[in-house]
Amino acid sequence: MRHKKQLKKLGLKKSHRDSLVKNLITSLVLHGRIKTTQSRAKVLASRFARMMRVVHKKDKREAIRDMPQYCMTEAASKKIVDELKAKYENRTSGFTRITRLGLRKGDSASLVLIELI
C-alpha cells in the first residue's frame, strides 16, 4: 500500500519531470539562485537535499559516478562534489532557502526565488 506517499507530478510525464528537475538542479548549482514557480521549487529543494545526503555518504569518485542521476553537466557535478560537499559538511538538511516574490503577470503563478544557503 502507498498510504501517505506523495509525489509532486507537476503536470508532466516521468521522463519530462526528471529532466526538468535535473536542469533545475544544474542551474541552481551553477548560478546559486534561480527564479521559478513555488511547486517546482519545493520539488527541487527535496531532490537537492536527497542528492546532498547521497554525496555526504560517498567518497569523491563514487559521488561523481552517481551525479548523472541528479544533474546534467559535468561542471555542475564537479562543483557539487568539490565545493558544496565541503560547504555543507556539518549540515544534514536546510541546504536551500525559498523566498516568495509574488505572482507572475501572465498566469498568476506564484513565483519564488530559491537559493543555496
C-alpha positions in Angstrom: 0.0 0.0 0.0 1.2 3.5 -0.6 -0.7 5.4 2.1 0.7 8.9 2.7 3.3 8.6 -0.1 3.1 11.8 -2.1 4.8 12.6 -5.3 4.5 16.0 -7.0 3.9 15.3 -10.6 3.9 18.9 -11.8 1.6 18.0 -14.6 4.3 16.2 -16.5 5.2 12.7 -17.5 8.0 11.0 -15.6 10.8 11.4 -18.2 9.9 15.1 -18.7 9.7 15.7 -15.0 13.0 14.1 -14.3 14.8 16.1 -16.9 13.1 19.3 -15.7 14.4 18.6 -12.1 17.9 17.8 -13.4 18.0 21.0 -15.3 16.8 23.0 -12.2 19.4 21.4 -10.0 22.1 22.1 -12.6 21.1 25.8 -12.8 20.8 26.1 -9.1 24.3 24.7 -8.5 25.9 26.8 -11.3 24.2 30.1 -10.5 23.5 29.9 -6.8 19.9 31.1 -7.1 17.1 30.7 -9.6 13.6 32.1 -10.0 10.9 29.6 -10.6 7.3 28.6 -9.5 6.6 27.6 -6.0 5.6 24.0 -6.8 8.8 23.4 -8.9 10.9 25.0 -6.1 9.5 22.6 -3.5 10.3 19.6 -5.6 13.7 21.0 -6.4 14.5 21.5 -2.7 13.6 18.0 -1.7 15.5 16.4 -4.6 18.6 18.6 -3.9 18.5 17.6 -0.2 18.3 13.9 -1.2 21.3 14.4 -3.6 23.4 16.1 -0.9 22.7 13.2 1.6 24.0 10.8 -1.1 27.1 12.9 -1.7 27.9 13.1 2.0 27.8 9.3 2.4 30.1 8.5 -0.5 33.7 9.4 -1.4 34.5 11.7 -4.3 34.9 9.0 -7.0 31.6 7.3 -6.1 29.7 10.5 -5.8 30.8 11.7 -9.3 29.6 8.4 -10.7 26.1 9.0 -9.2 25.8 12.6 -10.4 24.2 11.9 -13.8 21.2 10.8 -11.9 20.9 14.3 -10.3 22.4 16.9 -12.7 23.0 17.4 -16.4 26.6 18.8 -16.8 30.0 17.7 -15.7 30.8 21.2 -14.4 27.8 21.1 -12.1 28.7 17.6 -10.7 32.3 18.6 -10.1 31.1 21.8 -8.3 28.8 19.7 -6.1 31.5 17.2 -5.1 34.4 19.7 -4.7 32.8 22.8 -3.3 29.3 22.1 -2.0 30.2 18.9 -0.1 32.8 20.8 1.9 30.5 23.8 2.4 27.6 21.7 3.8 29.8 19.2 5.7 28.2 19.9 9.0 24.6 20.3 7.7 22.1 17.4 7.5 19.3 19.5 6.0 18.3 23.0 5.1 20.5 23.5 2.0 18.1 25.9 0.2 16.1 28.9 1.0 12.8 29.7 -0.7 11.6 33.3 -0.8 8.3 34.4 -2.3 8.4 37.1 -5.0 4.7 37.5 -5.9 2.6 36.4 -8.8 3.6 36.1 -12.4 1.8 38.5 -14.6 0.7 36.1 -17.4 -0.9 33.3 -15.5 -0.8 34.4 -11.8 1.6 31.6 -10.9 3.3 32.0 -7.5 7.0 32.9 -8.2 9.7 32.2 -5.7 13.5 32.7 -5.5 15.3 29.5 -4.4 18.9 29.9 -3.4 21.7 27.9 -1.8 22.3 28.9 1.8 
